[in-house]
């Protein structure tokens, strides 16, 4: 039996689909199932049961001996949430409780961290655990993820196998419910379909052209391949980056979406809002050597490949993975 938290969400539901395709159907899906807008993400998938997020610890008291693996993908991911107590409860305390249960019950534990921990990237994007205490996240969400990472690496007692994954800019099917927190690809496709053009932020730095700001975009299908890898590769515990390893510009992204929609590029550059301008990231790129050294060698989708698959096979008809 495999437990997946956040299983009705974006990445969690795609992981369920991947596990089903690999023949794993004895899955326990954990989430806040009161959100009906996420129901389509797990409809039609094969699983043993649904457990409400707030009931998981009680459920584990009776069923932990049947659990062979826990994927903790669930989190409060709203970067505009500034009530740290909410983030502390869901992203720090909840994860600590799961961590301790995995120690007591001997369960392998893989959890979602975030590239938001890197802030503006003043200290680079190396997944070096000795540098984690130096990181300066830009918002309470990033702080909450970094607080757990810092806590995890100094614990004397740890699950016999554990991995924290710093997700970079993930995009792909099953994110329809995310609204304004959805990927740029999702919003760009909608905007181009509705208006025929796309608005991007201007650069307010002389070393970057307009639309030349770079991000490490990673397709969700690659993310779940890496998550699946850890199900079998139970060594090398620690914190790892999970990005494509290649930074691409927003202009590249825009051109990829226009191409997937078979439309001529038409980009309008607008000022970055003043209230976020000093915290706007101009560059992110995951160092992926650490995970490669563990033997993960599958190629990642290029931006063009991922966007084409997403737009043509999912966004165009709101299909689910």
Buried (B, 14 or more C-beta within 10 A) or exposed (E): BBBBBBBBBBBBBBBBBBBBEEEBEBBBBBBBBEEEEBEBBBEEBBBBEBBEBEEBBEBBEEBBEEBEBBBBBBBBBBBEBEEBEBBBEBBBEBBBEBBBBBBEBEBBBBBBBBBBBBBBBEBEBBBBBEEBEEBBBBBBBBBBBBBBBBEBBEEEEBBEBBBBBBBBBBBBBBBBBBEEEBBBBBBBBEBBBEEEBBEBBBBBEEEBEBBBBBBBBBBBBBBBBBBBBBBEBBEBBBBBBBBBBBBBBBBBBBBBBBBBBEBEBEBEBEEBEEEEEEEBBBBBBBBBEBBEEBEBEEEBBBBBBBBBBBBEEBBEEEEBB
